[in-house]
Amino acid sequence: MRATHASLRTNQAITVARSFWRTNNADTHCGCAVAAQRIFRLAITMNILKQHGIVAVLWRHGRYSGGESMKKISVIGSGSWGTALTWLLCNNGHELTLWSYRAEETEMYRKNHQNTDKLPGVILPDSVEYTADLGEACAGRDLLVLAVPSPALRSTAHKMSGLVRPGQLIVSVSKGIEEDSLMTMSEIIEQEIPQADVAVLSGPSHAEEVGRGLPTAIVAGAHSRETANRVQSVFMSPVFRVYTSSDMKGIQLGAALKNVMALAAGIADGLGYGDNTKAALITRGSAELARLGGAMGIHMRTLYGLSGIGDLIVTCASLHSRNRKAGYLMGQGYTMEAAMKEVHQVVEGVYSARAGKLLAEKYHVDMPIVNEVNEVLFHGKSARDAVNELMQRDGKDEIEEWDE
């Protein structure tokens, strides 16, 4: 019965869409009055589609592009997030190429149309092109999405430098802070590819859910409103809502350090602690992020938005989170190396933990959770001792202002 209903809605959507398309492409008249009538019909038709839930049906069947003309886009990085975004952008009506640094992975995609290792079940459309040639991936593209793991971002951007035209829009979706330089991902790209127009995209967005078309909200950051709006228009869909922001550094700080907090939350889960413990870690982790952000001049509304507290909650609480899973294994007694091997993916929090500690020292900010995660990761401290250390610190004020 449900399948019949879905089929009926699909056929209804296609019928309405075809009728609208014929009407608005009829080669009969020209002039401002006719153009205005067509725009009016467009507004009425799209409102009807939305009321009946038909826009989402059209989108899922690749018949609705959200109003943005088709773009030629390459996604640089074929992990789970790069794969999910390729799926999303294809459904938005764009022409996609997916780049992998391994030729054998490219062949896997050509054969299976999915990442059978990192994101099984998310099937990419037949129209997607696959390549291991970075020059081919960068040539003639309207937009490049840089989705490689943070440790590989600088080397990848360096290789792309001579392949990118002036003004090329590059959207970074990698999450991390470089340990040696303490630079964000966008700052690294701008250093390696100075001719590019760089934007970022971040927020609570597990690839496993984006690849299933589950409703998701995220934020696009850029130096100019025009660029942010371009990114918003390309990525926006009936199931993928994109907000815009000028606070690129704040977006990326939240994106990087939430992974460190997720390791701590996973450690607590692995030790068998409960919801009270996790709530405390998320809340106090948010406080640490706010203290550091304040010292760095970042807008508080960013840290309390999608890329801050939003991403922190989903990464600390979800079973999809690779950082939480790695922390869980360490709470169960695994070493850092063994936990990372078991997860089978890059655990960004391990790389961001040192950078977070260095930032805390640079800006003279107290970040006890970040410190204890570093002790567990790099100095052999037991997970249980780290939690005990956090719980037995001297008493503190939650709000550091009293009306005396």
Sequence and secondary structure as in RCSB ss.txt:
>XXXX:A:sequence
MRATHASLRTNQAITVARSFWRTNNADTHCGCAVAAQRIFRLAITMNILKQHGIVAVLWRHGRYSGGESMKKISV
IGSGSWGTALTWLLCNNGHELTLWSYRAEETEMYRKNHQNTDKLPGVILPDSVEYTADLGEACAGRDLLVLAVPS
PALRSTAHKMSGLVRPGQLIVSVSKGIEEDSLMTMSEIIEQEIPQADVAVLSGPSHAEEVGRGLPTAIVAGAHSR
ETANRVQSVFMSPVFRVYTSSDMKGIQLGAALKNVMALAAGIADGLGYGDNTKAALITRGSAELARLGGAMGIHM
RTLYGLSGIGDLIVTCASLHSRNRKAGYLMGQGYTMEAAMKEVHQVVEGVYSARAGKLLAEKYHVDMPIVNEVNE
VLFHGKSARDAVNELMQRDGKDEIEEWDE
>XXXX:A:secstr
 HHHHHHHHHHHHHHHHHHHHHHHH  S  SHHHHHHHHHHHHHHHHHHHHTTHHHHHHHTT   TT    EEEE
E  SHHHHHHHHHHHHTT EEEEE S HHHHHHHHHHSSBTTTBTT    TT EEES HHHHHTT SEEEE S G
GGHHHHHHHHGGG  TT EEEE    B TTT  BHHHHHHHH TTSEEEEEESS  HHHHTTT  EEEEEEESSH
HHHHHHHHHH BTTEEEEEES HHHHHHHHHHHHHHHHHHHHHHHTT  HHHHHHHHHHHHHHHHHHHHHTT  H
HHHTSIIIIIHHHHHHH TT HHHHHHHHHHTT  HHHHHHHH S  HHHHHHHHHHHHHHHTT   HHHHHHHH
HHHS   HHHHHHHHHTS    SS     
